Amino acid sequence: MKRIGILTAGGDTPALNATIHGAVTRANELRIEVVGLIKGYNSLFNPHVPHVLLNPLFQTIPELDPTLGGTIIGASRDYMRPDDYETLNAFVERFGKLKIEGLICIGGDGTLNGMQPLSERLPCVLAPKTIDNDLGLNYRNEADEWRQKPGPEPGGFRYERGPARTVFDLEQMINYVTPGYATAVYVSASGILRIRTTAESHRRIAVVEVMGRHSGYIALGSMYGQPDMVLVPECPLDVDALVERVKEVYELQKNVVIVCGEGVVDQQGNVLGAEKASTDPAGNKILSGAAEALRELLIKRIGDDYFKSRRRGGSAKEAIFTRKIGHTQRGGRPILFDRFYAAQLGGKAVEMLAEGTNNAAATLQWNGRRGFHVSSFDGNGFRDRWGLIHARTMHPSFYDPQLMRPSRVGIEYLLNIFNRAIGHDDVEYIRQKLFHSGNLSEPYHSVNTDVAKRIRYLD
Ligand code: F6P
């Protein structure tokens, strides 16, 4: 293989450049050229296919810095339909013109779904990424548990999980953790620690919303910021239990911090916030407003008198506030864990293509004997009977619904990732860069400006 393509699709993460860097480094060793396709699958829809050679003369371009968050080749949520043969054939023709013999797609479940029809036309390998940590399987045969049911639209379908018949074991997880997750947790946990002290001073109840769609991994990891309770989408909300627990904690310490995953659901399984459709072929929705909905609920259930009688604020509205960690979770410098394993997975994806693998994902596995190590898993193994790849949800054994905190298994899961997740250089970076005098006088120089000078087009 002499030349491969690489693209980053879906929502970005802080570790994408690290994955690209790992891939390009390995490609340099194997004397393979790497062409970065601009803005994910979007570049392929354009007949001129904007692209950039990431290793001219097998030397990595200086703009590709593994410590820089985001992706220097841009990302989008554009995907092709599997039955749009005309578009797919146009893609193949464009790959031919670019002399690309294989493709690395850096992405999550949406990207892997999008890669399926493409892999019937060109060798493709997925290098995983997502802050949501929802690309993978809790165990090997998990995809078989999905069931198809008639959907709300005429002739449409919805998918539901059947009962699990497998004894869960952390060592059997396929893709234990995805690059981007550790940094997202680092940002959320830090934010929660900061919200705590202001809630303490002002006798307030904070509801902090974190990302993750329908998977509660980020919410679970946010426990490192020591919130009083964590609400995850996998466990329907028990309002009575929540109100009782909130009052109990408030009585004791005059402040409460609640973390909620953006996809938390009520007892009927409906999301508390609003849902908007996205372009993602995995059917992923854009979620918003879970924390606000929870606040409304708490205001109604606890009431003004409760706060007035305790002389802690004039009303429930004043005392209960919400904050979203938001896109800060997805941006900025990746922490050591993400950088290191993202690079390894990028390198592994190149090796897989070079060895002739097609439609597979590089994965990060964990076991007690070897710790973390890279491996691979067949793309078809992620698909249900109908060919669809679903986002992984957090295994129920990770969470204790009574305590509203991680369970023993959940704690063990997190410890394996976060015990050594931050490097000395991560800390040194803050010391040297945050209050650097130049930040005040020099305008921000976006890497996009430099990469734009290298972008080439097909005629
Ligand atoms: O999938 C990653 C993710 O950050 C989700 O956690 C979140 O719901 C979504 O993307 C937000 O998407 P956007 O950046 O398009 O608002």
Boltz pocket constraint, residues with backbone or C-beta under 6 A from the ligand:
constraints:
  - pocket:
      binder: B
      contacts: [[A, 11], [A, 12], [A, 130], [A, 131], [A, 132], [A, 211], [A, 212], [A, 213], [A, 262], [A, 285], [A, 286], [A, 287], [A, 330]]
      max_distance: 6.0
